[in-house]
Amino acid sequence: MKEAGPFRIFPPVRPGRRPAGAAAGGVLLLGALAQAVAVLGAAPARAAAPVMLVDAGKPAATIVVADDPVGIALDKTDPATQKKAPMTQADAAGELQRCIEKATGARLEIVPAAKAPAEGTLLLVGRSAVSERHGLALPDRPEGLRIATFARGLAILGEVAPAGDPASRGEVDRGTLHGVYEFLERVVGYRFFVDVPGDPDLGTVTPAVGTITLPEGYELELAPDFPYRAAGFTGLVPRVARHSVGFGFPGASWTDRFFGQMFLGEHPDWRAMTSTNGTRSSYYPCYSHPGVLEARVRTTQDIYDGKGRWFGEHGHPGPKWIFFEPAGGWDADGLCLCQRCLPQYRPGRGRLGKNSNLVFRHGADFAAEIARRWPDKRLVMLATQGHTLPPDFDLPDNVDVQVFLARSSGMAKEPYWHERNLKLLQDWHERLGGRRDRLYVWDFLCRPKQWTEAPVFFPHSLQRWLRDIHPLCAGERVSEGSNPPQFEMVMAWLWHRLMWDRNADVDALLRDQCTTLFGPAGPAMERVYATVIDRYENVHWSREFDDAYVPPEQMYGETYTPPVVDTLKRLMREALDACPSSATNICRRRVEWMREGFAPFFAEADLAHRWLEKTPTYAVADAAEPPADDAAWEALPAATLVQGQYGETADLATRVRLARCGTNVFVRFEADEPVVPMIVDRLAVFVKGSERKPPLHVTGEGTFPHNKLPQELAGYAFKDGVWKVTLKFPAAELGIAPGGAGAAEVQFERRRAARGKTPATEYFWMPPMRPRSPEDMRFGRIEAGQTGVKD
């Protein structure tokens, strides 16, 4: 039988017989996951009988590697020294041996091809003299794998890239390790989902099998859809997520981090003119100055000659690629206003394209020098910030571009967002001559995740995105999501699966994860997955966004409403109840681990739902004179501040009281403080509509740094563990005229600075719920009139 297709979910191949359904040319899938697998023809070389590798827990085959194993472009860590060393095909064989022994108890011997036994079953790992003697062809697609039976046993083979492709000194095996893990999953029954430090079994499903056989004529050949698959999940998702092997494209970022330090002191005329008054930067260069290009070329030559140092934080020139991207903040703080640079800006193209012509013109000039001096190398540039859009001109043929999707595909479940990002890649694809191999994506699972604990699961949206960009680009680098690994596991693992096979059945993959990882809790966990996926993908927000920040009004007011959160809590309880009661049961431990990951989301959701429909209101009392003493102040109602972005109960009490006296408003803070307030502690009053001005605030020493609004410190004291501060400022600053009615939206804040290992803590009247910008700040309301506080 021949398997030729994408990744599927298979049970272990059972001993001494074809799996059920094989007689009709198919393979039975796991339980309820049954789906048709097409048979595209018989294998050219057929074994005389099923191939047995392990028989009732006893070795029935010998693992064979090359006498001189070819390198694999990944590193391994020596467990004894914790030092990294290059991998070879022998390491792939060792991984196969270890996993088979763990699943079956049988330890298969590993021998070099020269010592392969003359009789018995062989399990070949990688190209060797034995595989060549039996005429076993290697896969020819990049990173391809081939698993096939032959007259003496089974071969797991990978594509071997010749020296220099990609930019290597010798041959590189880019497929055998993929083949090993594919064999372990499809044939043995392993599942590799997540690496949990100190608990390797928590995220890996290890089968318990006594016998491993393959049917006669078994053959599988696969290769990834995207040649570039990289991610920041390396500490979370196992290597078996099928990262790119040997691609060698690390991405362009901050290559000019130390350019100013190296050159701008001696060449002040190279500095960017950042102000019309002639002010020049000591950090950012002028990218239209010929000296900057000359320095870039000269430094690159020194790097290759082994006698210089690089001026970048990342993107060191390599064997195939040279990188260029301005230091961070260039689009905001480093734009040069000289007469050479000014004509190249295009403000009419908006914030994403106004600077593209300038930076990519410098890149094109550098690429011309690369073509002349190092014709075997290519320039990589990053499209980000104000140079996200393509320039007005075509780029030289030796330029590759990585597009930074700060507005990530995680938001592309909204149709307008998907279309916007797709149009960006289409424009770049056209600008790069329609060559897919010149365009790459830097994507972000962390957006909008970095502003919320809510689950951001979008498998179908992600699949649509990858299908649509497949003709346009060579692949993606994905930055992690800054949220619990229990959430990362799902999307990170699936992201890699889909970059390998964009047409994989995502529902079957997720169902298999629930079934194999959680055992008896699988049905409940599958409903958990289905609920969060449906809510995130299918509930379309009432607002359109131009950035990846999603306010709580949408995330918790529309997507994860109170009934939905209650349902998820119930399903988690059902999942745990379905597991054996033993605390050591692996399925129970996995469900408990998942519940730990959901706990911050549940806590945040409860707080968000508490505050979403609430606007705290304080009615300011009128008095002829300001309160004369503590007793007079304490007779007024108090607004109490809550802690943190989502309004937890404060660990230290902070109360605010207000009084209007003629043309002034007095604001009194009473903050519990076990020790003397530090100078960097702060009390503040923010007024809506004045966000561009510094807030009214007082530091721990009673000073008003950087304030421009008229104000006065009317009282300051620290006694008996209470910090009491009274601020006086014109009522007009709040929009409240002397006498009569008036109202304003304000935010009271206390910031308690870090003390030793105790982190900084913030307290608010109206919790801001992680605002992306001042426009998203949340405010309470003060009203002139009757006295009182209303939550």
Secondary structure, DSSP 8 states (H G I E B T S, - for coil): -EE-SS--------TTS--TTGGGT----SGGG-----B----SS--SS-EEEEETTEE--EEEE-SS--EEEEEEE-TTT--EEEEEHHHHHHHHHHHHHHHHS----EEEGGG--SSS-EEEESS-HHHHHTT-----STT-EEEEEETTEEEEEE-EE-TTTTS-SS-EE-SHHHHHHHHIIIII--EE----TT-TTTSEE----S-EEE-TT-EEEE--S-SEEEES-TTTS-GGGT--SS--------TTTTHIIIIITT-GGGEEE-STT--EEEEEE-TT-HHHHHHHHHHHHHHHHT------SS----SSEEEE---TTHHHH----STTTGGG--GGG-TTTTTHHHHHHHHHHHHHHHHHH-TT-EEEEEE-GGG-S--SS---TTEEEEEE-SS-GGGTTSHHHHHHHHHHHHHHHHHTTT-GGGEEEEEETHHHHTT--S----HHHHHHHHHHHTTT-SEEEEE--SS-HHHHHHHHHHHHHHHH-TTS-HHHHHHHHHHHHHGGGHHHHHHHHHHHHHHHHH---SS--SSS---HHHIIIIIS-HHHHHHHHHHHHHHHHTS-S-TT-HHHHHHHHHHHHHHHHHHHHHHHHHHHT---EEEEEE-SS---SHHHHHTS--EE-EETTTTB--SS-EEEEEEEETTEEEEEEEEE-SS---TT-EEEEEETT-TTS--EEEETTS--TT--S--EEEEEEEETTEEEEEEEEEGGGGT--SSS-EEEEEEEEEEE--BTTB--EEEESS---S-SSGGG---EEEEESS-EEE-
